């Protein structure tokens, strides 16, 4: 990677770096973490920055790393060397139904995201959607107090014990005209429970037939606000990623400004990391994971960004020009 960003020379010779580190044969560990070399590639880039005494913007696809210490190191290096850093899921930038954004300082009380969350990669996409909405709550982001994972039928027992989550889940089912108990029929369900330092609560719940759907309880409103990201084209379609994401990558390279606070991506990464850790204790798995206190995830910021997602007519669904479609 060092040779790539120096163009074979001795010093940094590019204006920006894009790291996509999942195209290869990489193993998974016992906990289900995909051991992608994001940190290894990132630190090689940072070595060049340090040697050249110059740094440029970096985009890191999806979450920073499967390991919290590596992820925090990556974020800290961006602050130390003063270069813009972004990444994350393309789903928060995808077309929305309805095509609206929450106002900054929305008095948001509790939130859920329902979507595909069957593994580490899937849960990250849903967590990043959650963070993209909850960071806009009144007072801004206050950091994460704790994370817990529950898998299987115990998911629904937790929902029954927490009426705020059940109310939001029922509202999503009603919005999509699904029969009562639709989501509960999934015996392999799972939930990621997030407590924030200001008392706000959030959850990612696995569920089919609703794309990625956010539902939030807003103070003073009788009904939840529901916003869905539907019709994602799939991994073998040339329009599977949001066209807005390449736009914001380019914008960062030119403006030298992060499209959103990098702290958000660090929180999404940390929630994902500790969701995976929650179900394991001394090498033993438990479907009802332990609640992990996360005082080290006390990042605070107040977003000022406006809407960043795709709007207008969607492009046609076409297979990759390279010819493969499966």
C-alpha positions in Angstrom: 0.0 0.0 0.0 2.9 2.3 0.7 4.0 1.9 -2.9 0.5 2.7 -4.1 0.3 6.1 -2.4 3.8 7.1 -3.3 3.3 6.0 -7.0 6.5 4.0 -6.6 8.5 6.9 -5.3 9.7 7.8 -1.8 7.0 10.3 -0.7 3.3 10.8 -0.7 2.2 11.5 -4.3 -1.6 11.4 -4.2 -4.4 13.8 -3.2 -6.6 11.3 -1.4 -6.8 7.6 -0.4 -9.7 5.2 -0.7 -9.4 1.9 1.3 -11.7 -1.0 0.3 -10.3 -4.0 2.1 -12.8 -6.8 1.6 -12.0 -8.2 -1.8 -10.0 -11.3 -1.0 -10.1 -14.6 0.8 -10.0 -13.5 4.5 -11.0 -15.8 7.4 -13.5 -15.3 10.2 -12.7 -15.9 13.8 -14.8 -17.9 16.4 -16.9 -14.8 17.2 -17.8 -14.3 13.6 -15.6 -11.3 13.0 -14.4 -11.0 9.4 -10.6 -10.4 9.8 -10.3 -7.8 7.0 -6.9 -6.0 6.9 -8.3 -2.5 7.1 -6.1 -1.4 10.0 -3.0 -3.0 8.4 -3.5 -1.1 5.1 -4.4 2.1 7.0 -1.3 2.1 9.1 0.9 1.6 6.0 -0.7 4.7 4.6 -0.1 6.6 7.8 3.6 5.6 7.8 3.9 7.4 4.4 2.0 10.4 5.8 4.4 10.6 8.7 7.5 10.1 6.5 6.3 12.7 4.0 5.3 15.2 6.7 2.0 15.6 4.8 -1.4 13.9 5.0 -4.4 13.8 2.7 -8.1 12.8 3.1 -8.8 9.1 3.7 -12.0 7.1 3.0 -12.2 3.7 4.8 -15.0 1.5 3.5 -17.6 0.5 6.1 -16.3 0.3 9.7 -12.8 1.0 10.7 -11.8 -2.4 12.0 -13.2 -5.5 13.7 -11.1 -4.6 16.7 -11.8 -1.6 18.9 -8.2 -0.8 19.7 -7.3 -0.7 16.1 -10.3 1.4 15.2 -9.6 4.0 17.9 -5.9 4.1 16.8 -7.1 4.9 13.2 -9.4 7.7 14.4 -6.7 9.1 16.8 -4.2 9.2 14.0 -6.5 11.2 11.8 -6.8 13.8 14.6 -3.0 13.7 15.4 -2.0 14.2 11.7 -5.0 16.5 11.0 -6.4 14.7 7.9 -10.1 14.3 7.1 -11.4 10.8 7.6 -14.7 9.2 6.5 -16.2 5.9 5.5 -19.1 3.9 6.7 -22.2 2.3 5.1 -23.8 3.6 1.9 -27.2 2.8 3.3 -27.7 6.1 5.2 -27.0 7.8 1.9 -29.4 5.7 -0.2 -32.9 6.8 -1.5 -35.4 7.3 1.3 -39.2 6.8 1.6 -40.3 9.4 2.4 -37.3 11.4 1.2 -36.8 13.5 4.3 -34.1 14.1 7.0 -34.6 14.7 10.7 -33.9 18.3 11.7 -30.9 18.9 13.8 -31.8 19.0 17.5 -34.9 16.9 16.9 -36.3 15.9 20.4 -35.8 12.3 19.7 -36.4 10.0 22.6 -35.9 6.4 21.5 -35.2 4.8 18.1 -35.0 1.4 16.3 -33.7 0.3 12.9 -35.2 -2.9 11.4 -33.1 -4.5 8.7 -30.8 -7.3 7.6 -28.5 -8.0 10.6 -27.5 -11.6 10.3 -23.8 -11.1 10.7 -21.1 -8.6 11.6 -21.3 -6.9 8.2 -25.1 -6.7 8.2 -25.3 -5.4 11.8 -22.9 -2.7 11.0 -25.0 -1.4 8.1 -28.0 -1.2 10.4 -26.0 0.4 13.2 -24.6 3.0 10.9 -28.2 3.8 9.8 -29.2 4.2 13.5 -26.3 6.5 14.2 -27.0 8.7 11.2 -30.4 9.4 12.7 -29.8 9.6 16.4 -26.8 12.0 16.1 -29.4 14.6 15.1 -31.2 14.5 18.5 -31.6 17.5 20.7 -28.2 18.4 22.2 -26.3 16.3 19.8 -24.3 13.1 20.3 -23.3 12.4 23.9 -21.6 9.0 23.4 -22.6 5.4 24.1 -23.0 4.1 27.7 -23.5 0.4 26.9 -24.1 -2.2 24.2 -25.7 -5.6 24.5 -26.5 -8.4 22.0 -29.4 -10.8 22.3 -30.0 -13.5 19.7 -32.8 -16.0 18.9 -36.2 -16.2 20.6 -34.9 -14.2 23.6 -34.9 -11.2 21.3 -38.7 -11.0 21.5 -38.7 -11.5 25.2 -36.6 -8.4 25.5 -38.9 -6.5 23.2 -41.9 -7.4 25.3 -40.1 -6.1 28.4 -39.4 -2.8 26.7 -42.7 -1.4 25.4 -41.0 1.6 23.7 -39.2 -0.9 21.3 -42.4 -2.9 20.8 -44.4 0.2 20.0 -41.9 1.2 17.3 -41.7 -2.3 15.9 -45.5 -2.5 15.6 -45.5 0.9 13.9 -43.1 -0.4 11.3 -45.2 -3.5 10.7 -48.3 -1.4 10.3 -46.6 1.0 7.9 -45.8 -2.0 5.6 -49.2 -3.6 6.1 -47.6 -6.7 7.6 -49.6 -9.1 9.7 -49.3 -8.8 13.5 -46.3 -10.8 14.7 -44.6 -10.8 11.3 -41.1 -10.0 12.7 -41.5 -12.4 15.6 -41.8 -15.3 13.3 -38.1 -15.1 12.7 -36.7 -17.5 15.3 -33.1 -16.6 14.3 -33.7 -12.9 15.2 -31.2 -10.8 16.9 -31.1 -7.4 18.5 -28.4 -4.9 19.3 -29.3 -2.7 22.3 -27.6 0.7 22.7 -27.8 3.0 25.7 -26.6 6.6 25.2 -25.1 8.8 27.9 -28.0 11.2 27.8 -30.6 8.4 28.5 -31.6 8.0 24.9 -32.2 4.3 23.9 -31.8 2.7 20.5 -32.0 -0.8 19.1 -31.2 -2.6 15.8 -33.7 -5.5 15.3 -33.3 -8.0 12.5 -36.3 -8.1 10.1 -37.2 -8.9 6.5 -39.4 -7.2 4.0 -38.8 -3.6 5.1 -35.3 -2.9 3.6 -33.6 -0.8 6.3 -36.3 1.2 8.2 -35.8 3.7 11.0 -38.5 4.4 13.5 -38.2 7.1 16.1 -40.2 8.3 19.0 -40.2 12.1 18.9 -41.3 14.2 21.9 -44.6 15.9 21.3 -45.6 13.7 18.3 -48.4 11.1 18.6 -47.0 8.8 16.0 -43.5 7.6 15.4 -41.5 9.0 12.5 -40.7 6.2 10.0 -38.1 6.5 7.2 -37.2 3.6 5.0 -34.3 2.8 2.6 -35.9 0.4 0.1 -35.0 -1.3 -3.1 -31.3 -1.6 -2.6 -30.1 -3.0 -5.9 -27.8 -5.8 -4.5 -24.1 -6.5 -4.6 -24.0 -7.5 -8.3 -25.7 -4.5 -9.7 -23.6 -1.6 -10.8 -25.9 0.8 -8.9 -25.9 -1.2 -5.7 -24.1 1.5 -3.8 -25.6 4.9 -3.3 -24.4 7.3 -5.9 -24.3 9.9 -3.1 -21.4 8.1 -1.4 -18.9 8.6 -4.3 -20.0 12.2 -4.4 -19.2 12.8 -0.8 -15.9 11.0 -1.1 -14.9 13.3 -4.0 -16.2 16.3 -2.1 -14.0 15.5 0.9 -10.9 15.0 -1.4 -11.5 18.5 -2.9 -12.7 20.5 0.1 -10.5 18.7 2.7 -13.6 18.6 5.0 -15.3 15.5 6.4 -18.8 15.0 5.0 -20.0 14.1 8.5 -18.2 13.8 11.9 -15.8 10.9 11.9 -16.8 10.3 15.5 -20.1 8.9 14.2 -18.2 6.2 12.3 -16.1 5.5 15.3 -19.2 5.0 17.4 -20.8 2.8 14.7 -17.6 0.7 14.7 -17.5 0.5 18.5 -21.1 -0.5 18.8 -20.5 -3.3 16.2 -17.4 -4.5 17.9 -19.0 -4.7 21.3 -22.2 -6.2 20.0 -20.1 -9.1 18.7 -18.2 -9.3 22.0 -21.3 -9.3 24.1 -22.2 -12.9 23.4 -18.8 -14.3 24.5 -17.4 -14.8 27.9 -14.1 -16.7 28.3 -14.6 -18.4 25.0 -18.1 -19.5 25.8 -21.1 -18.3 23.7 -24.4 -17.2 25.2 -27.5 -16.2 23.2 -28.3 -13.6 25.8 -25.1 -11.5 25.7 -23.7 -9.5 28.6 -24.4 -5.8 28.8 -21.0 -4.1 28.2 -20.3 -0.7 29.7 -18.5 1.5 27.2 -17.1 4.6 29.0 -14.4 4.8 26.4 -17.1 5.5 23.8 -17.9 9.0 25.2 -17.4 10.9 21.9 -19.5 14.1 21.9 -20.3 16.3 19.0 -23.1 18.4 17.5 -23.7 17.7 13.8 -24.3 20.6 11.5 -24.7 18.6 8.3 -27.7 18.8 6.0 -29.4 16.0 4.0 -26.8 13.9 2.1 -28.9 11.1 0.7 -29.9 10.4 -2.9 -33.1 12.0 -4.3 -34.7 12.2 -7.7 -35.1 9.4 -10.3 -33.3 6.2 -9.5 -30.9 4.8 -12.1 -31.9 1.5 -13.9 -30.9 -1.8 -12.5 -28.0 -3.2 -14.6 -25.4 -5.9 -14.0 -21.8 -4.9 -13.7 -20.2 -4.0 -17.0 -17.5 -6.6 -16.3 -20.1 -9.2 -17.0 -20.7 -11.2 -13.8 -24.1 -11.2 -12.2 -24.0 -13.8 -9.4 
